[in-house]
Amino acid sequence: MLSSVLTSAVVGIDAYLMEVEVDIARGLPAFTTVGLPEVSVRESKERVKAAIHNSGYTFPDDRITVNLAPANIKKDGTGFDLPIAMGILTATGIIHQKEIDKFLMIGELSLDGRIKSVNGSLPMAIEAKRLGYLSILVPYDNRREASVVDGISVVGVKTLAEAVDYVRGEKHISPELFDLSNVFDKDPLVESDFSEVSGQQHVKRAMEIAAAGNHNLIMIGPPGSGKTMMAKRFPGIVPSLSFEEAIETTKILSVAGLLEKDQALVTRRPFRAPHHTISDAGMIGGGNIPRPGEVSLAHNGVLFLDELAEFKKPVLEALRQPLEDRRVTISRAAMSITYPSGFMLIAAMNPCPCGYYTHPKQPCRCSFSQIRKYRSKISGPLLDRIDIHIDVPPVAYRDLRKVSAEESSENIRARVTNARKHQTRRFASEKIRTNAQMQNRHIKKFCVIDQASAQLLELAVDKLNLSARAYNRVLKISRTIADLQGDANIAREHIAEAVQYRSLDRNV
């Protein structure tokens, strides 16, 4: 007695089709799983046996062999429970093979036959549609996530018995329908607003530029100057995710198991703020079967690193490749997995170990060598990859007492969104979305400057000893400043403002 059930597994954030083959032969009772199963898959035999028995079906007392094909890829996770159980019931005649062939299915089984949610149902539904399947069975709690994929029938099932009855045509379950308009029509929830921030107009301006062009930014200032407070308000001025970006972001969170129950689609840009004690694997991703790290969980969003100089140097150096390539590759002996990491980096740090090197009133207790050693924790190559460097001084008393209202996040966001529209039109035929993603060929095409601007930029490069990468960063920022002002061409004043945002290129 032989049966096969189609299912899917995830490598990275993409799914691939998999076949669960079940053979039941006469012999002493045994249950063997082959095809490079990991521990969670090998343990499925106990869950499957109990679930079949407690759902009212007879578990065969024969020799059962389960093959997970293709057999050259390691299998991990609990999503194979349902297809294995359905394969056994098909091999024993409870379900006909022609009935089971219509579906691709995933799900974890509890001992009483309930079907629990699994990670990665969205990429699995995308793969099923790509391969031309019309229907997919998923756990009831995953139905909304998978229903985001248009053109495929997504059926959520709660128990093994319900799945069997549906496949046999004895029970009708309406496919889950997803209304995309209701999701994106809602304005993003902004818990904190820039109108609550007193003073620091030049920092707000730098953050507006960073949001408009998707530029990386670092803030340097003494304790209490408002660096963390402003960083937490940054998501309120960033444009909403497009549908394509929302799909990318949701796939990552789905694979990582971080989607909320019944959440269909992530519509707010991620904001990740890991503690400075994080490990390399936590930041970049890792494990025997590599999982996404913070740089990937922040894809299409913001990665905020507070107290940047307190992070371990290897962790910071590991950021260089994801910042440049917008993806991270994790290699292991058995496999190599690439995760997207197109995040915007916002960092904050003190100017010295005691924090008061730039404070106008509080004296600094650090020696010159201590300051240089402290700042040297942030390497030159990493700083080169951060577009905007901004000094954050203490807030003056008159600003704290100011009665007049500050500009709201909504107003700033409107200007940022308008600047992003200019970039969308500009890069319509390119494979990039924002100014920060421009490569050399894009810079030569879209960042043409006049003679006066070129002379100013040449002077800045000589005075600040800017690297070639920093030179390109200045041009990208200038392009964004021009977009915010609605100017088609980069002018001298745009270059002048952009050069001011390279403060860490100057000597201490």
Beta strands, then each sheet from edge to edge (+ up, - down):
strand 1: 2-11
strand 2: 14-25
strand 3: 30-34
strand 4: 63-69
strand 5: 104-105
strand 6: 108-109
strand 7: 115-116
strand 8: 135-139
strand 9: 153-157
strand 10: 217-220
strand 11: 271-272
strand 12: 285-286
strand 13: 291-292
strand 14: 302-305
strand 15: 327-331
strand 16: 336-340
strand 17: 344-349
strand 18: 388-391
sheet 1: 1+ 2- 4+ 3+
sheet 2: 5+ 8+ 9+
sheet 3: 6+ 7-
sheet 4: 11+ 14+ 17+ 10+ 18+
sheet 5: 12+ 13-
sheet 6: 15+ 16-
end
